Amino acid sequence: MTASSCRLSRPGVVCSLGDDLDTIGHALFSGQRGLTTSDAFTPGRPLPLGQVTSELPDDSQWPKDHRSRNNRLLALALARLGDEIESLLSSVPGDRIGVVIGSSTSGIGETESALAESGREGPLPETFAYARQELGAPARFIAERLGITGPCYTLSTACSSSARALASARRLLKSGQCDAVIAGGADSLCRLTVNGFLSLEAVSDNPCQPFSRHRDGINLGEAAALFVVTPESGGVQLAGVGESVDAHHISAPRPDGSGAAEAMRQALEMAGLEASEIDYLNLHGTGTALNDSMEAAAVTTLFPTPPACSSTKGLTGHTLGAAGALEAAFCWLALTQGRLPEHRFDGDYDPEIPPLPLVTNGAAPQRRPRRALSNSFAFGGNNASLLLTLDPRTE
């Protein structure tokens, strides 16, 4: 462990694979896709979506400002943290606990429903509350629900939002502003995001195929994932973070992968590790032509011999602002269970991009994974990498 490390608690997770870690782990390590086909957001064009089917908490008695699907996802993830939250609230003063959440949707889905009900001319319904669509709403929801009064904010850097939220949690601890931070992310499916990605011609009509020669776009999903982040030793440590902004294009990544490689390099440097010491790499791996070729170039630039790799977006869909925290949770599971997430695609790797050793067909790791790197790359070249390590005393 290094001076920059901090402990990540057992995560609270809800995604299309389930809402308890045993169920999620079984799907993750067996390569079970959690995609369903629906035209709920695109009438007449059914799409594979990573929709959450778990029963979510009833929000009818919540303050109007908090009633949103995004917050219901967060409430279930918070409930799954269980004892971690109870212990936190009993041992740390509320003004010393921070909340940092990553999101790109917040409560915009409820605004869509309100506008559909009111029509072009009618007044917005009484149930409408502008505050729940503000980007700060998810963090405020958790803070008010738990009575926390420490630093509280939401980050929105598209698909790297919740990875950056975890990096921000580490900074709050290292600066002495907090003694603990609840950090992670949530994004819910809505028409705005689904049709926004359709307008970019980035969505596949079939289950996505990251790194395949036949890849033709992403599947979208929804999720929430939360950790309690503390300065304690032991367990799973957030040993390094790397962040870069290459600003190459508003939506397309820099083709040479230099910005992505810089984020990975920073995470390794902060953790005091060499590339050869990484046991598993969770790829951003969206299944678009540009992202996968860029990421393969970045990985092989930094890793002369890349570690075992997989993209889990073929299982959950791309959960956008929640993806960084969700995939950090998958790395947490890989480290604590000694298994690697399966990479789902058609098996026809694109020969035009640098080869990566993808985890397929239930392949067992060559060595027990102790160090995992997770990539999140976003619009505007907003890149983040998280490096998780397992304290050997935890085994």
VOPAGU-2260 file (C-alpha; in pm, 1 decimal, decimal comma):
REM VOPAGU-2260
SITE   aa  ch    i         X         Y         Z
SITE  MET   A    0       0,0       0,0       0,0
SITE  THR   A    1     106,9     358,2     -60,9
SITE  ALA   A    2      45,0     683,8     122,0
SITE  SER   A    3    -220,4     766,0    -136,8
SITE  SER   A    4    -426,8     452,3     -69,4
SITE  CYS   A    5    -772,6     450,2      85,1
SITE  ARG   A    6   -1007,7     165,6     163,7
SITE  LEU   A    7   -1311,5      84,8     -49,4
SITE  SER   A    8   -1587,1     -86,7     147,0
SITE  ARG   A    9   -1795,5    -370,8      16,0
SITE  PRO   A   10   -1999,4    -196,1    -256,3
SITE  GLY   A   11   -2373,3    -147,3    -276,8
SITE  VAL   A   12   -2472,9    -220,2    -636,3
SITE  VAL   A   13   -2786,3    -239,3    -848,6
SITE  CYS   A   14   -2763,4    -302,2   -1222,0
SITE  SER   A   15   -2923,1    -520,8   -1487,5
SITE  LEU   A   16   -2737,0    -823,1   -1346,0
SITE  GLY   A   17   -2912,5    -787,8   -1008,5
SITE  ASP   A   18   -2882,3    -609,0    -676,8
SITE  ASP   A   19   -2689,4    -847,4    -451,2
SITE  LEU   A   20   -2322,1    -926,1    -489,1
SITE  ASP   A   21   -2363,9   -1305,0    -510,8
SITE  THR   A   22   -2608,8   -1281,5    -801,8
SITE  ILE   A   23   -2405,0   -1012,8    -974,5
SITE  GLY   A   24   -2080,9   -1207,4    -928,6
SITE  HIS   A   25   -2231,5   -1525,1   -1075,0
SITE  ALA   A   26   -2343,9   -1337,4   -1386,6
SITE  LEU   A   27   -2018,5   -1144,1   -1410,4
SITE  PHE   A   28   -1788,8   -1445,3   -1396,5
SITE  SER   A   29   -2004,7   -1663,6   -1620,6
SITE  GLY   A   30   -2055,3   -1397,6   -1887,8
SITE  GLN   A   31   -2432,0   -1377,2   -1848,9
SITE  ARG   A   32   -2575,8   -1083,2   -2038,9
SITE  GLY   A   33   -2826,7    -870,7   -1848,4
SITE  LEU   A   34   -2984,3    -717,2   -2158,1
SITE  THR   A   35   -3352,1    -701,1   -2252,0
SITE  THR   A   36   -3498,5    -574,3   -2578,3
SITE  SER   A   37   -3737,6    -281,4   -2551,9
SITE  ASP   A   38   -3865,4      13,8   -2752,5
SITE  ALA   A   39   -3978,8     202,5   -2441,3
SITE  PHE   A   40   -3750,8     494,8   -2526,4
SITE  THR   A   41   -3746,2     449,7   -2904,8
SITE  PRO   A   42   -4099,3     359,9   -3020,7
SITE  GLY   A   43   -4085,2     133,0   -3323,6
SITE  ARG   A   44   -3714,7      56,1   -3281,5
SITE  PRO   A   45   -3649,9    -210,4   -3017,3
SITE  LEU   A   46   -3301,9    -190,9   -2865,0
SITE  PRO   A   47   -3104,8    -413,4   -2625,7
SITE  LEU   A   48   -3093,6    -227,2   -2293,5
SITE  GLY   A   49   -2936,5    -298,6   -1957,3
SITE  GLN   A   50   -3255,3    -220,6   -1763,4
SITE  VAL   A   51   -3274,7    -271,8   -1388,9
SITE  THR   A   52   -3555,0    -515,7   -1308,2
SITE  SER   A   53   -3504,7    -523,2    -929,6
SITE  GLU   A   54   -3786,9    -389,7    -714,7
SITE  LEU   A   55   -3689,4     -33,3    -626,3
SITE  PRO   A   56   -3790,8     154,3    -308,9
SITE  ASP   A   57   -4124,2     336,7    -317,8
SITE  ASP   A   58   -4064,6     711,3    -340,2
SITE  SER   A   59   -4426,4     827,9    -305,5
SITE  GLN   A   60   -4369,0     953,2      49,6
SITE  TRP   A   61   -4035,6    1118,1     -19,7
SITE  PRO   A   62   -4003,9    1496,9     -52,6
SITE  LYS   A   63   -4106,6    1597,3    -403,9
SITE  ASP   A   64   -3755,0    1714,2    -486,6
SITE  HIS   A   65   -3621,7    1361,2    -433,6
SITE  ARG   A   66   -3873,6    1157,0    -633,4
SITE  SER   A   67   -3684,4    1016,1    -930,9
SITE  ARG   A   68   -3578,2     679,3   -1068,4
SITE  ASN   A   69   -3217,2     788,3   -1031,5
SITE  ASN   A   70   -3266,5     835,5    -657,2
SITE  ARG   A   71   -3459,9     509,7    -625,4
SITE  LEU   A   72   -3158,6     330,9    -776,5
SITE  LEU   A   73   -2933,8     509,4    -528,4
SITE  ALA   A   74   -3163,5     422,2    -238,1
SITE  LEU   A   75   -3142,8      52,1    -322,3
SITE  ALA   A   76   -2762,7      68,1    -359,0
SITE  LEU   A   77   -2749,3     249,3     -23,8
SITE  ALA   A   78   -2965,1     -21,1     135,6
SITE  ARG   A   79   -2728,3    -286,9       1,2
SITE  LEU   A   80   -2441,1    -117,0     186,5
SITE  GLY   A   81   -2629,7    -210,0     504,0
SITE  ASP   A   82   -2392,3    -251,2     797,1
SITE  GLU   A   83   -2129,4     -30,5     632,8
SITE  ILE   A   84   -2361,8     270,2     651,2
SITE  GLU   A   85   -2483,2     187,1    1002,2
SITE  SER   A   86   -2124,8     160,0    1125,9
SITE  LEU   A   87   -2025,7     480,4     948,9
SITE  LEU   A   88   -2307,0     689,5    1096,4
SITE  SER   A   89   -2241,2     559,2    1446,8
SITE  SER   A   90   -1866,6     623,1    1439,3
SITE  VAL   A   91   -1810,2     939,7    1232,3
SITE  PRO   A   92   -1974,7    1280,8    1291,2
SITE  GLY   A   93   -2210,1    1382,1    1010,5
SITE  ASP   A   94   -2012,6    1696,6     932,7
SITE  ARG   A   95   -1701,4    1483,9     868,7
SITE  ILE   A   96   -1871,9    1258,9     611,2
SITE  GLY   A   97   -1872,8    1366,7     247,7
SITE  VAL   A   98   -2094,4    1260,5     -42,0
SITE  VAL   A   99   -1963,8    1262,6    -399,6
SITE  ILE   A  100   -2177,1    1115,6    -676,9
SITE  GLY   A  101   -2126,6    1089,8   -1052,4
SITE  SER   A  102   -2430,0    1123,0   -1279,8
SITE  SER   A  103   -2523,8    1246,5   -1623,8
SITE  THR   A  104   -2903,0    1207,6   -1604,3
SITE  SER   A  105   -3009,9    1292,5   -1248,0
SITE  GLY   A  106   -3391,8    1326,4   -1260,0
SITE  ILE   A  107   -3432,3    1428,0   -1623,7
SITE  GLY   A  108   -3651,6    1122,8   -1690,2
SITE  GLU   A  109   -3917,7    1264,9   -1457,0
SITE  THR   A  110   -3901,2    1597,6   -1642,2
SITE  GLU   A  111   -3965,3    1410,1   -1967,3
SITE  SER   A  112   -4276,3    1254,8   -1812,4
SITE  ALA   A  113   -4395,6    1591,3   -1682,0
SITE  LEU   A  114   -4356,8    1753,7   -2023,1
SITE  ALA   A  115   -4538,5    1465,2   -2190,4
SITE  GLU   A  116   -4827,8    1507,8   -1945,6
SITE  SER   A  117   -4851,7    1885,6   -1976,5
SITE  GLY   A  118   -4819,3    1906,6   -2352,6
SITE  ARG   A  119   -4681,9    2201,2   -2544,5
SITE  GLU   A  120   -4917,0    2462,7   -2391,6
SITE  GLY   A  121   -5040,6    2322,4   -2060,7
SITE  PRO   A  122   -4892,8    2397,7   -1718,9
SITE  LEU   A  123   -4653,6    2147,8   -1569,0
SITE  PRO   A  124   -4823,1    1902,3   -1330,3
SITE  GLU   A  125   -4819,1    1958,3    -953,9
SITE  THR   A  126   -4586,7    1660,5    -918,6
SITE  PHE   A  127   -4312,1    1837,1   -1115,7
SITE  ALA   A  128   -4009,6    1961,1    -920,8
SITE  TYR   A  129   -3731,0    2132,0   -1109,4
SITE  ALA   A  130   -3477,0    2059,9    -833,9
SITE  ARG   A  131   -3475,9    1684,2    -895,2
SITE  GLN   A  132   -3332,6    1727,6   -1245,5
SITE  GLU   A  133   -3042,3    1940,2   -1123,4
SITE  LEU   A  134   -2712,3    1755,0   -1146,0
SITE  GLY   A  135   -2650,1    1808,7    -775,5
SITE  ALA   A  136   -2972,7    1628,6    -682,2
SITE  PRO   A  137   -2831,5    1273,0    -636,0
SITE  ALA   A  138   -2566,4    1378,2    -382,0
SITE  ARG   A  139   -2813,2    1602,6    -199,9
SITE  PHE   A  140   -3060,3    1311,8    -181,6
SITE  ILE   A  141   -2809,9    1084,7      -5,0
SITE  ALA   A  142   -2688,9    1358,5     229,8
SITE  GLU   A  143   -3040,7    1456,6     336,1
SITE  ARG   A  144   -3154,6    1094,0     364,0
SITE  LEU   A  145   -2868,8    1014,6     603,3
SITE  GLY   A  146   -2843,2    1350,2     782,2
SITE  ILE   A  147   -2490,4    1412,5     652,7
SITE  THR   A  148   -2361,5    1771,3     648,4
SITE  GLY   A  149   -2007,9    1734,8     512,4
SITE  PRO   A  150   -1895,6    1827,3     157,5
SITE  CYS   A  151   -2166,0    1720,7     -87,1
SITE  TYR   A  152   -2160,4    1744,8    -464,9
SITE  THR   A  153   -2221,9    1565,3    -793,5
SITE  LEU   A  154   -1969,1    1540,5   -1076,2
SITE  SER   A  155   -2084,4    1516,3   -1435,8
SITE  THR   A  156   -1811,3    1435,9   -1686,5
SITE  ALA   A  157   -2025,3    1198,6   -1894,2
SITE  CYS   A  158   -1898,9     838,9   -1886,9
SITE  SER   A  159   -1612,3     905,0   -1643,2
SITE  SER   A  160   -1834,1    1079,3   -1384,9
SITE  SER   A  161   -1838,1     820,2   -1107,2
SITE  ALA   A  162   -1475,6     717,6   -1158,0
SITE  ARG   A  163   -1390,3    1080,5   -1095,2
SITE  ALA   A  164   -1625,5    1080,9    -794,8
SITE  LEU   A  165   -1412,1     807,5    -637,2
SITE  ALA   A  166   -1096,6    1002,3    -720,0
SITE  SER   A  167   -1254,3    1309,0    -559,8
SITE  ALA   A  168   -1341,1    1107,9    -248,6
SITE  ARG   A  169    -974,8    1016,4    -213,4
SITE  ARG   A  170    -878,0    1384,5    -233,6
SITE  LEU   A  171   -1130,4    1480,5      34,9
SITE  LEU   A  172    -973,4    1223,9     266,7
SITE  LYS   A  173    -613,7    1317,5     184,1
SITE  SER   A  174    -681,5    1689,6     230,7
SITE  GLY   A  175    -831,7    1627,1     574,5
SITE  GLN   A  176   -1171,7    1770,0     482,7
SITE  CYS   A  177   -1347,5    1439,3     554,6
SITE  ASP   A  178   -1298,0    1129,2     765,4
SITE  ALA   A  179   -1513,7     920,4     530,5
SITE  VAL   A  180   -1690,2     968,5     198,4
SITE  ILE   A  181   -1987,2     794,4      41,1
SITE  ALA   A  182   -1893,2     790,3    -326,6
SITE  GLY   A  183   -2012,6     630,8    -647,8
SITE  GLY   A  184   -2264,4     702,6    -916,4
SITE  ALA   A  185   -2606,9     649,8   -1066,8
SITE  ASP   A  186   -2766,9     694,7   -1404,8
SITE  SER   A  187   -3113,4     591,3   -1517,6
SITE  LEU   A  188   -3233,5     524,5   -1867,9
SITE  CYS   A  189   -3436,5     802,1   -2027,6
SITE  ARG   A  190   -3529,9     926,2   -2373,6
SITE  LEU   A  191   -3275,9    1209,0   -2366,3
SITE  THR   A  192   -2972,5     983,3   -2339,6
SITE  VAL   A  193   -3097,5     695,5   -2553,8
SITE  ASN   A  194   -3199,5     922,7   -2840,5
SITE  GLY   A  195   -2893,1    1140,0   -2793,3
SITE  PHE   A  196   -2667,4     842,0   -2858,2
SITE  LEU   A  197   -2890,4     736,8   -3147,8
SITE  SER   A  198   -2834,4    1080,5   -3304,1
SITE  LEU   A  199   -2460,3    1009,2   -3289,8
SITE  GLU   A  200   -2521,7     677,5   -3469,5
SITE  ALA   A  201   -2341,4     510,4   -3179,4
SITE  VAL   A  202   -2610,2     258,9   -3071,7
SITE  SER   A  203   -2627,6    -102,0   -3187,2
SITE  ASP   A  204   -2956,9    -276,5   -3260,2
SITE  ASN   A  205   -2799,8    -599,7   -3135,4
SITE  PRO   A  206   -2607,6    -704,3   -2823,0
SITE  CYS   A  207   -2281,2    -508,5   -2841,6
SITE  GLN   A  208   -1955,8    -674,8   -2947,9
SITE  PRO   A  209   -1658,3    -490,1   -2791,4
SITE  PHE   A  210   -1334,6    -540,8   -2987,6
SITE  SER   A  211   -1501,7    -753,3   -3256,4
SITE  ARG   A  212   -1442,5    -681,6   -3622,2
SITE  HIS   A  213   -1824,6    -669,4   -3643,5
SITE  ARG   A  214   -1879,8    -416,2   -3363,2
SITE  ASP   A  215   -2131,8    -148,7   -3455,7
SITE  GLY   A  216   -2208,4      46,0   -3140,8
SITE  ILE   A  217   -2307,2      43,7   -2777,2
SITE  ASN   A  218   -2597,4     -84,7   -2571,5
SITE  LEU   A  219   -2718,6     155,2   -2303,7
SITE  GLY   A  220   -2792,7      60,4   -1944,3
SITE  GLU   A  221   -2868,1     195,8   -1598,7
SITE  ALA   A  222   -2716,3     131,3   -1259,1
SITE  ALA   A  223   -2612,7     266,1    -921,0
SITE  ALA   A  224   -2298,7     172,7    -728,9
SITE  LEU   A  225   -2178,0     314,4    -396,6
SITE  PHE   A  226   -1877,2     268,7    -169,1
SITE  VAL   A  227   -1784,5     397,9     172,7
SITE  VAL   A  228   -1432,2     533,8     122,6
SITE  THR   A  229   -1211,8     569,6     430,7
SITE  PRO   A  230    -839,5     621,1     505,9
SITE  GLU   A  231    -818,0     276,6     669,4
SITE  SER   A  232    -570,1       8,5     567,4
SITE  GLY   A  233    -658,6    -347,0     467,5
SITE  GLY   A  234    -923,1    -487,2     237,3
SITE  VAL   A  235    -951,7    -346,9    -112,9
SITE  GLN   A  236    -757,3     -24,5    -154,3
SITE  LEU   A  237    -798,6     252,6    -407,8
SITE  ALA   A  238    -423,7     270,6    -453,6
SITE  GLY   A  239    -402,7     499,7    -753,4
SITE  VAL   A  240    -609,5     729,2    -971,6
SITE  GLY   A  241    -526,4     888,5   -1303,3
SITE  GLU   A  242    -713,8    1168,3   -1476,6
SITE  SER   A  243    -654,1    1343,9   -1807,1
SITE  VAL   A  244    -841,7    1558,5   -2056,1
SITE  ASP   A  245    -718,6    1543,5   -2413,0
SITE  ALA   A  246   -1002,7    1765,2   -2553,0
SITE  HIS   A  247    -960,7    1613,7   -2897,9
SITE  HIS   A  248   -1329,3    1624,4   -2995,8
SITE  ILE   A  249   -1665,5    1683,3   -2830,2
SITE  SER   A  250   -1758,6    1313,8   -2859,7
SITE  ALA   A  251   -1486,3    1117,4   -3041,2
SITE  PRO   A  252   -1173,8     997,5   -2854,7
SITE  ARG   A  253    -821,6    1094,3   -2957,7
SITE  PRO   A  254    -735,1     819,2   -3209,5
SITE  ASP   A  255    -382,6     749,1   -3081,2
SITE  GLY   A  256    -509,4     686,1   -2728,2
SITE  SER   A  257    -252,7     919,0   -2572,5
SITE  GLY   A  258    -498,3    1078,5   -2330,3
SITE  ALA   A  259    -625,6     738,9   -2217,0
SITE  ALA   A  260    -270,4     609,6   -2177,1
SITE  GLU   A  261    -181,6     913,9   -1964,9
SITE  ALA   A  262    -468,3     841,0   -1722,9
SITE  MET   A  263    -350,7     480,1   -1684,0
SITE  ARG   A  264      11,4     591,2   -1642,0
SITE  GLN   A  265     -83,3     835,9   -1364,8
SITE  ALA   A  266    -276,9     565,5   -1176,8
SITE  LEU   A  267      23,0     330,9   -1191,8
SITE  GLU   A  268     261,2     603,9   -1079,3
SITE  MET   A  269      42,9     703,6    -784,2
SITE  ALA   A  270      20,4     340,2    -673,2
SITE  GLY   A  271     394,0     290,5    -715,6
SITE  LEU   A  272     338,8      -4,2    -950,2
SITE  GLU   A  273     480,0    -113,1   -1284,2
SITE  ALA   A  274     252,1    -208,5   -1571,0
SITE  SER   A  275     373,6    -568,2   -1543,4
SITE  GLU   A  276     228,9    -589,6   -1189,8
SITE  ILE   A  277    -133,8    -544,4   -1299,0
SITE  ASP   A  278    -331,2    -869,5   -1298,6
SITE  TYR   A  279    -655,9    -752,2   -1459,3
SITE  LEU   A  280    -769,0    -459,5   -1672,7
SITE  ASN   A  281   -1135,8    -365,1   -1692,3
SITE  LEU   A  282   -1160,9    -202,9   -2032,7
SITE  HIS   A  283   -1387,7      89,9   -2113,0
SITE  GLY   A  284   -1474,5    -124,5   -2417,0
SITE  THR   A  285   -1794,3      31,6   -2549,7
SITE  GLY   A  286   -1816,2    -158,5   -2878,1
SITE  THR   A  287   -1785,2     148,9   -3101,2
SITE  ALA   A  288   -1529,9     149,0   -3381,1
SITE  LEU   A  289   -1334,1     449,7   -3252,3
SITE  ASN   A  290   -1331,0     372,3   -2878,4
SITE  ASP   A  291   -1210,8      15,0   -2905,6
SITE  SER   A  292    -932,1      89,7   -3151,9
SITE  MET   A  293    -816,0     385,7   -2940,2
SITE  GLU   A  294    -820,4     185,9   -2618,3
SITE  ALA   A  295    -634,4    -109,9   -2767,1
SITE  ALA   A  296    -365,9     132,1   -2888,6
SITE  ALA   A  297    -343,6     298,4   -2545,7
SITE  VAL   A  298    -317,9     -31,3   -2358,6
SITE  THR   A  299     -48,2    -179,4   -2581,6
SITE  THR   A  300     150,0     146,4   -2565,9
SITE  LEU   A  301     163,6     128,8   -2187,7
SITE  PHE   A  302     170,4    -249,4   -2140,9
SITE  PRO   A  303     433,0    -434,5   -2348,8
SITE  THR   A  304     251,8    -750,9   -2238,4
SITE  PRO   A  305    -107,5    -656,2   -2149,9
SITE  PRO   A  306    -275,2    -828,7   -1854,4
SITE  ALA   A  307    -598,5   -1026,6   -1878,0
SITE  CYS   A  308    -866,9    -787,1   -2002,5
SITE  SER   A  309   -1242,1    -769,6   -2041,4
SITE  SER   A  310   -1515,0    -517,9   -2109,2
SITE  THR   A  311   -1819,9    -576,9   -1891,9
SITE  LYS   A  312   -2041,4    -346,6   -2098,0
SITE  GLY   A  313   -2140,4    -647,4   -2305,8
SITE  LEU   A  314   -2312,9    -775,0   -1989,0
SITE  THR   A  315   -2468,1    -459,7   -1840,7
SITE  GLY   A  316   -2481,5    -213,7   -2125,9
SITE  HIS   A  317   -2301,4     117,7   -2093,9
SITE  THR   A  318   -2432,0     275,3   -1775,0
SITE  LEU   A  319   -2280,8     614,8   -1858,4
SITE  GLY   A  320   -2225,8     825,4   -1544,4
SITE  ALA   A  321   -2255,5     515,5   -1324,8
SITE  ALA   A  322   -2007,8     307,1   -1527,2
SITE  GLY   A  323   -1688,5     407,1   -1343,9
SITE  ALA   A  324   -1821,5     311,5    -999,5
SITE  LEU   A  325   -2004,1       2,8   -1130,8
SITE  GLU   A  326   -1690,3    -133,0   -1294,8
SITE  ALA   A  327   -1483,3     -48,1    -986,8
SITE  ALA   A  328   -1731,6    -268,5    -799,6
SITE  PHE   A  329   -1670,9    -543,6   -1056,4
SITE  CYS   A  330   -1297,0    -510,1    -992,7
SITE  TRP   A  331   -1367,3    -528,1    -617,1
SITE  LEU   A  332   -1549,0    -858,0    -680,1
SITE  ALA   A  333   -1265,3    -988,2    -899,3
SITE  LEU   A  334   -1007,2    -916,5    -629,9
SITE  THR   A  335   -1206,6   -1054,0    -338,4
SITE  GLN   A  336   -1329,3   -1365,2    -520,9
SITE  GLY   A  337   -1014,2   -1439,0    -718,2
SITE  ARG   A  338   -1197,0   -1461,8   -1050,8
SITE  LEU   A  339   -1209,0   -1250,5   -1365,6
SITE  PRO   A  340   -1515,2   -1099,3   -1537,9
SITE  GLU   A  341   -1599,8   -1263,1   -1868,9
SITE  HIS   A  342   -1571,7   -1071,6   -2196,2
SITE  ARG   A  343   -1879,8   -1133,1   -2414,1
SITE  PHE   A  344   -1853,9   -1088,5   -2788,4
SITE  ASP   A  345   -1876,6   -1300,5   -3103,6
SITE  GLY   A  346   -1515,5   -1420,6   -3073,4
SITE  ASP   A  347   -1406,0   -1257,3   -3398,9
SITE  TYR   A  348   -1142,9   -1009,9   -3274,2
SITE  ASP   A  349   -1074,8    -715,3   -3502,4
SITE  PRO   A  350    -740,9    -788,3   -3674,3
SITE  GLU   A  351    -697,3    -418,6   -3753,9
SITE  ILE   A  352    -638,8    -321,4   -3388,0
SITE  PRO   A  353    -364,0    -429,4   -3146,6
SITE  PRO   A  354    -444,8    -766,3   -2985,1
SITE  LEU   A  355    -554,4    -785,8   -2622,5
SITE  PRO   A  356    -577,2   -1102,2   -2405,9
SITE  LEU   A  357    -953,6   -1104,6   -2348,1
SITE  VAL   A  358   -1103,0   -1325,2   -2076,6
SITE  THR   A  359   -1332,6   -1565,4   -2262,5
SITE  ASN   A  360   -1485,2   -1910,8   -2221,5
SITE  GLY   A  361   -1449,3   -1913,9   -1845,6
SITE  ALA   A  362   -1070,0   -1883,9   -1858,8
SITE  ALA   A  363    -915,9   -1905,1   -1512,1
SITE  PRO   A  364    -661,3   -1637,5   -1416,4
SITE  GLN   A  365    -296,2   -1742,3   -1446,3
SITE  ARG   A  366    -244,7   -1598,0   -1098,5
SITE  ARG   A  367    -482,6   -1481,1    -829,2
SITE  PRO   A  368    -569,2   -1120,8    -914,3
SITE  ARG   A  369    -441,4    -872,6    -656,1
SITE  ARG   A  370    -418,5    -556,0    -865,0
SITE  ALA   A  371    -684,1    -434,4   -1107,9
SITE  LEU   A  372    -700,6    -126,1   -1326,9
SITE  SER   A  373   -1035,9       7,4   -1447,6
SITE  ASN   A  374   -1076,8     252,6   -1736,0
SITE  SER   A  375   -1349,0     512,2   -1794,8
SITE  PHE   A  376   -1319,7     733,5   -2101,3
SITE  ALA   A  377   -1575,5    1004,3   -2175,6
SITE  PHE   A  378   -1686,1    1269,2   -2422,5
SITE  GLY   A  379   -1441,1    1554,0   -2459,6
SITE  GLY   A  380   -1149,7    1320,1   -2393,0
SITE  ASN   A  381   -1234,2    1320,3   -2021,7
SITE  ASN   A  382   -1040,0    1015,6   -1906,4
SITE  ALA   A  383   -1009,8     841,4   -1568,5
SITE  SER   A  384    -839,9     521,9   -1449,8
SITE  LEU   A  385    -873,7     365,0   -1105,8
SITE  LEU   A  386    -621,9     118,9    -964,5
SITE  LEU   A  387    -750,6    -120,3    -696,5
SITE  THR   A  388    -530,4    -350,6    -490,8
SITE  LEU   A  389    -607,4    -629,5    -244,7
SITE  ASP   A  390    -421,3    -626,9      84,9
SITE  PRO   A  391    -274,4    -979,6     110,8
SITE  ARG   A  392    -371,0    -990,4     478,3
SITE  THR   A  393    -735,7    -983,6     366,8
SITE  GLU   A  394    -722,4   -1331,4     208,5
